[in-house]
Every structure is written in C-alpha cells, then in structure tokens.
Amino acid sequence: MSVKIIVSLEVENFDHFKSVFEKGRPYREQAGISESDAYRNIDSQKSAYVIGTATSKEVFIEFFTSDAQKERMQNAGSKPAGPPIFLEG
C-alpha cells in the first residue's frame, strides 16, 4: 500500500528551492518516494507544498529525517512549516 504525503515548507526563494528540489528527484525515487512535485502558495511567496507518494509512512519518515535530506533542504533554503500529512485512499 502506498501513501500520499503533503509537506508544508517555508522557503526563502521558491525558484531556487524548486531548482534544488528537482535535482533531488533521484534521491527521493531511490528511497521509494515517487510522483513528487513542489507548489508555491499563491497567497504567500515564502510558503510551498510538496505532494508525493511513498511506499509507506515509515519510508518517508526515514528519508525526510535523514541527515542528507536535512542538508539538501538547508541548501534549498527551506524548512518544514509543520509535520507532514499522510493520506491513504
């Protein structure tokens, strides 16, 4: 069973964040996270959301809390704005 994930982020510059995010796609796919896309909040330029699919909640948490991912997020000028939301259909 796969799960959908929604992550709310604070970003310094969305265009820079999106560029770094796209370069990280292979890392996400290797970890079992697919169909991931980043979106800018129209009403708040420093607010973004990432929506993706993971093979499990545990897989996502392991990836998201890894030191490597924390470093990638820092390099992208982003940080979590709240806990991830996990959905199943």
C-alpha positions in Angstrom: 0.0 0.0 0.0 1.3 3.5 -0.8 0.6 6.7 0.9 0.2 10.3 -0.3 2.3 12.9 1.6 1.8 16.6 1.8 4.6 18.7 3.3 4.3 22.3 4.1 7.5 24.3 3.9 8.8 27.8 4.4 11.1 28.8 1.6 13.5 31.7 1.2 13.1 31.8 -2.6 10.7 29.4 -4.4 12.6 29.4 -7.7 15.8 28.4 -6.0 14.0 25.8 -3.9 12.3 24.3 -6.9 15.6 24.0 -8.7 17.3 22.2 -5.8 14.1 20.1 -5.3 14.2 18.9 -8.9 17.8 17.9 -8.6 16.9 15.8 -5.6 14.4 13.7 -7.5 16.8 10.7 -7.9 17.3 10.6 -4.1 13.6 10.5 -3.5 13.0 7.9 -6.1 15.8 5.7 -4.7 14.1 6.0 -1.2 10.7 4.9 -2.6 9.1 8.3 -3.0 7.6 9.0 -6.4 5.3 11.4 -8.1 6.7 14.3 -6.0 6.0 17.8 -7.1 6.5 21.2 -5.4 4.0 24.0 -5.5 4.1 27.7 -4.4 1.4 29.1 -2.3 -0.2 31.8 -4.5 -1.1 33.9 -1.4 2.3 33.6 0.3 5.5 33.6 -1.7 7.5 32.1 1.1 5.2 29.2 1.5 5.4 26.0 -0.5 3.9 22.5 -0.5 5.4 19.2 -1.7 3.0 16.4 -2.6 4.2 13.0 -3.3 3.7 9.3 -3.0 5.8 6.9 -0.8 5.7 3.2 -0.4 4.9 3.7 3.3 4.8 6.3 6.0 7.9 4.8 7.6 9.9 5.0 4.3 9.0 8.7 4.0 9.9 9.5 7.7 13.3 7.7 7.4 14.1 9.7 4.2 12.8 13.1 5.5 14.6 12.9 8.8 17.9 11.7 7.3 21.0 14.0 7.7 21.4 14.0 3.9 17.8 15.3 3.3 18.2 17.9 6.1 21.3 19.2 4.3 19.5 19.3 0.9 16.7 21.2 2.5 19.1 23.7 4.1 20.8 24.1 0.7 17.4 24.8 -0.9 16.6 27.5 1.7 13.7 25.6 3.0 12.4 24.2 6.3 9.3 22.4 7.4 6.4 24.6 8.4 4.6 21.8 10.2 4.5 18.0 10.3 3.9 16.0 7.1 0.3 14.9 6.4 -0.1 11.3 5.4 -3.2 10.2 3.4 -4.4 6.9 2.1 -7.1 6.2 -0.4 
